[in-house]
Amino acid sequence: MTQPYDKITPAMQDGYYAASPYNLVRIILGKSQPNDNDRENVYTRAAASLRQWQAEGVLLRDAEPSIYVYVQRFTIPGDATGAEGERRGFIALGRVEDYDGKVVFRHEQTLSKPKADRLNLLQATQAHCEQIFMLYSDPADEVGKLLKADGPPTVELRDEYGVLHQMWKVSDPATLAAAKAKMADKKLIIADGHHRYETALNYRNQMRQQSKGDLDAPYEHVVITFVNMDAPGLVILPTHRVVFGLDDFSIFETVAELRHYFEVEDIGPVSDVQAAVRRLREAGKDRTALLAVTAHSGFLLRARRDVQPARLKDLSEQQRGLDVVQLHRLVLEEILGMSEEDIRAQKHLKYIRDADENVDEVRSGAAQVSFLMNPVRIEQMRDIAFAGGVMPQKSTDFYPKMLSGLTIYSLQPAAQGTSGGQ
């Protein structure tokens, strides 16, 4: 099992390769070879590995339809109290729905390159190897009460971040039918996996053109981890921004420009990053707040109440209230002169979750300024998604990530005597 493919660094990829000849990295993020071509490449090798593991019995199909209760226990990063969290959900198939059907809602924009990569992989392997993380609303937790984690877990392991992952198989037909009925009218928000979901959409549309329109065909579904957004345990971390390589960058001119939109407080050298983050959190309780950090000083930015920026007028009220939107539109684009394409291509921008690492980039001279942010609140994400809006990429970082490889949904027909996924 692995972290999601887009969270795997080259060093992690090497580690997964060394860990086991059956590690899922060989399927979801295989290594390119110098002589790769149309007939031999990362996608064909992924498909060959999947077929081999099935033939060897490394992967076995579940003998009966099942839902899998999924529990993650973790320490919240950056929490000085060492608080522990527990997030509960369940893994099951969900029907692939068009966005205009108002069943599945996105909250972030996607890029074409990752979707092309994932589509190539899906076409080659005919399998979904990673769960899409989706949120639904269930204030009374009716579904969670149906799907109980009874007895020893079917799967239990601790990942490289110390997160305990446990999974229980639930196969009782009456329980499955009751859970399905409870979920029938739920609206879903994609928390993580936008590119993979849109890949499933594209693949479904391709297959519909080639088939007779069987609405129960395997490609009409995708494997999802469903999590109740009203239950405790949902943690969203901020993804901070680091700016580098801008010509003629001057922090003094930047601060002067920032004063058009923000109250600016020079807080001096940022020697204690966590103390600065706590100060930022306090400042952000009633309005947008950002912390700009240079090698010599930090500047606490609070949105001015007497200014209505023209650059935000095309956005909804919910979108205008997001710290990340104000950072991108007002600071990165208008004041620092980055284009939307520059930001998408990360031309002068890096995204780093750890606040200390952000500040180290500036101290070392690798970056010109770091912008630390407070996390998006789940209520903000929910309201924007249900209103049909989107946020900039990397606006939310749900922690912890769903492990890949807990279940695999094969689109291939089951061999005689078996059914379901793997």
N, C-alpha and C positions, 0 to 999 in steps of 0.2 A: 504494500500500500504506500501511497505517497501523499504529499500535499498537492493541491490543484496544480495543473500544468503551468499556469501563468505565475505561480509563486515559486517555481523551481529554478534556482540559480544554477549556473554551470557547476559550481562546487557540489551542490545538492544532487545534481544529475549524476555526477561521478560517484557520489556516495551511494546512491540508490543502485547504480549499476553494480557496484562492488558488493552490495548487501546480499543480493540473491540473483541467480539466473532467471528467477520468475518474478522479479520486481516489476510492477506495473509501468515504471518509467519507460520500459522498452516499447510499450504500446502508446502511451499518451504523449511522450516527449523523447522519442528515440534520437540517437546521435546520427548526424549526417556523415557520409563517407565521401572521400575525394572523387570516387568513380560513380557516384550516384547518377542514375538516368531514369528514363520513363518506366523501365521495367524493374529496376532495383533501386529502392529509395527508402526513406524513413517510413513511408506509408505501407509499402509492400512488406517490409520487414515486420511492421506492427501486426499486419494481418496474419503473416506466417507464424509469428509468436503466439497469437491468440489461438490459431488452429492447432498448433503443437501442444499448447498447454491443455486444451480440451482433450486432445487425443491421449495425452499422458495421464489424464485424470487430475491434473493440478487444479483445474477449474471444473466444477460439477454443477449441473443444473439442479435447481431446487425441484424436488419431486411434486410439489403442490403449490398452488397460488399462496403467496404470503405477503405480509407487510412487515417491515422491520423497524422496531422501536430503536431510536438512536439517541444516546445520551452522551454529552460531553461535559467533563468536569475539569475546571481550569482555574488558575490564578490570573486575576485581571492585570495585564501589563501596566506598569506605571502607577499602580495603586499602592501608596506608601503603607497602607494598613495590611497589605497581603491578603485582601479579601478574595474569597473563592466564589466562583460562579458555577452554575449548572444550567445547561441548555438542553431542552428535550424536544425531540421531533420524531418524525417517522419517514421511512423511505418507501416510496410506492410509485407506480406509474401515474402520470397525469396526461391528459389529452393535450396535444399541441394545438394551441389556439392562436388565431390572428389577433393582433393588438386591437383592431377595431371591433372585435367581438366583446370587448369590455369584461373579459374574464381574467386575462393575464395582463399585468401592467408593468412597464419598465420604469426605472428611475434614472438610468444613465444612458448616454449615447454610446454607440459602438463604432468600431473601425472595420474597414473591409478586409484588411490583411489577415487579422486573426480569424475572421470567419471563413476565409478561403482555406486557411490551414486546417481548421477543424472540419470543414466539409470534406476535404481530401481524405482526412483520417476516417471519418464516418463512412464514406463511400468504400474505402478499402477494407475496413474491419467489420462493417455492418453491426456495430455494437456501440452502445453508450457506456463508457467506462467510468464516468464521473457524474456525481449527482449535481443537479441544479438546485440551488438553495432558494426556496420560495417561502413567503410569509402569508399567513391567512389570519383572519380575526375570529377569535372564539373566546369572548370574555369569561364565559362559564367553564371553559376548558372541557367541553363535552367530549370532543374527540380524544383528548389526552386521557380522560378517565376511562374510555373504552379500551385504549391500547396501553395496557399495563406492562411494566417490565417485571415479570414474575420469574423467580428462579435464577439459576446461574446464567450469565449472558452467553449468547451464541458466539460472540466475538468480543475480545477485550484486549486492548493494547494501549501503550503510552507512546506518544509521538515525540519527535525531537524537541518540541517546545514544552514538554512536560504535561501535555493535555492527555487526560484519560478518556479513551473512546470505548464505549460499550454498545453492543447491539443485541437485541432480542428478536427472535423470529416469532411472528404471530400468524398462525395458520387456521385457526378455528373459523369455519365458514360463516357462522352467525355473527361473530365479531367483525369479520371483514365486511360483511354486508351492511352492518350497522354503521361502521366507520365511513364506508362509501356513501351511504345515505346522508350522513351528517355533513360530508364535504361537498355534496352535490351542488350547492348554490354558493359556495365560497368564491370570493374574488381573491386573486393571488398577485403579490408583488414580487418581482425578481429581486432578491437581495444580492446574490452572487451568481454569475454564470450567464450574463446577458449575451455574450458572444456564442456560447454553446446553445442557448435557447434559440437564438436567431438562426444558427446553423441547423438545428432540428426543424425549424420552420422551412428553411430553404430546401432541405432534403425532402421533407414531406411534399412540398410543392412539385419538386422534380418527379417524385415517384407517382404522384397523382396523375401527372401528364402521361405516364407510361402504363398506368394500370386502369382498372375498370371502376375505380372509385370506391373501394372497400373501406368503409369508415372504421373498421376494426382491424385494419392491417397494422402490423407492428410499427411501421413508420409514423402512424398517427399518434404515437405516444412517446414520451420521454421519461427518464427516471429522475425523480425529484425527491429532495428532502424537504418536507413540509414542517414549518415551525410556526407556532402560535405567537403572533406579535404582541398579544395581550398578556402572555405569561412572563414570569421573571427569567432572567438569564440572557437576554439579548444585549450584547455589548457592541457598540460601534466606536471604533478608535479613529482619531483624526489621521489623515495622511498629509504631512507637512510638505511644503514646497521649498526647493533650493534653486536659486537663480545664479547662473554663471555665464561667462563669456560675452557679456554685453559690451559693446563699444562705448567708450566715454561715459561709463557709469559713475555717477557721483551721488553719494548718500545725502549730501547736503541739499543738492537740487531735488532729489527724490523726496526728502522730508518736506521741503517747501511745497512741492506739488501735492503731497499727501494731505496737507492741511486744508486743501479745498474740500475734502470729503470726510476727514477724520480729525478728531481731537488727538494731538500727538504729545505723548509724554516721554521724555528722554529718561530712561530708568538706569542709565549707566552701564558699565560692563556686566555682561551676563555670565557670572562665574558659577552660580548655582542654577542650572537649567531647570531642575524640577521646581524650585521655588518660583522661578519666572513663569512656569507653566501653571502653577497654582494661582498666581496673580492674574494670568490671562483668563483662567476659568472664572474667577470672581468677577472680572471686568465684563465677561460675556453673558452674565446672567440676565441682563435686560436689553441688550442690543449687540450688534456685531462688534467683535473685538478681534484684533490680530496682533501678533508680536513680530516686528521686524528686527532681525538680529544681524549686526555686522561684526567685524573682527574687533571693533573697539567699543561698541555700545548697543543697547537694545532700545527699541522705540515701541511703546504700547499705543496701539491705535484703537480708538473708539469711534464708531460711526457718529457723525454729527446729526443731531436731531433737526436742525434748521435747514438741511440741504436735501433736495430731491434730485439725484443725479439724472441727467437726461439720458445717459447711456444705459440706464436700467428701465426706462419707461416701457419698453416693449415686452417686459417680463411680468409675470403675475406677482401679486403681493407676496405670495409664499416664496417664490423664487428670489425676489428682491431681498428678502430677509435672511437669506443664506450667507454665512460668512464666506464660503467658497466662491459664490457667485460674485460678491463684491470684490474679493481678492482677484479673481480672473478678469472681470470686466473693467474695474476701476484702476487696479494697481498694475497687473501684468500687461494688460492690453493698452489702456489709455496712458498711464504714466510711464511705464517702462517700454512701451512701443512694440510689444510682441503681437504678432498676428495670431488668429485662431489656429492657422496651419502650423505656425511655430510651436504653439502649445501642444497641439495634437502630436506633432513629430518630436516633442521634447528637445527642441533645438537648443534652447538655453535654460531648460527646466529639468529638474529631477524630483521624483516623489520619494520621500523617505519617511517611514512611519515613526522611527525613534527620534525623539526630540534632541537627545544628547548627540546623536550622530549628525543631525542637521547642523547643530551649532559647531561641531567639530569640523564640518566641511568649510565653514566660514573662517574659523580660527586658523585652519591650515593653509588658507589662501586658495583652496580649490573652488570656492564659490564666493560670490560678491555679497549676497544677502540671503538670509533664510527667513521664511515666513512660517511661523508656528500658528496653529489654529486649534480651536475647540472642535470637538466632534459634532457632526450633524445629529440631531435628535431624531428618534424613530418617528415621532409625530410629524416632524417636518417632511421626512422622506415619504411617509404615508400620504399626507395631504397633497404633495406635489405629484406623486405617482397617480393617485386616483383622479386628479384634475387633468391628467394627460400631459403633464410637464416632465421635463428631464433636468438633471443636474450635470455639471461638468464631470468628465471622467475622474475616477478616483476621489469622488466626494465622500464615499462611505467605505469603511474598512471593518467589516464584521469580524469579530474575533470570538472563538477560534475558527479556522477554516474547516470545512467538511473534508474528511479524508477521501481520497480517490481509491477505488478498489474494494470498498466494503461490499458493494454489489455491482454486477455488470448486467446490463440489459441487452441481450442478444436479439437482433432483428431476424436472425436465421431461424427457420423452423426447428422445433425440438426433435431430437431423435425419438424413435418409437419407444414409448414407455416413460418419457419424461415430459415435463412441461415447465413453463415459467422462466425466470431469469436465473442468473448464476450468482 
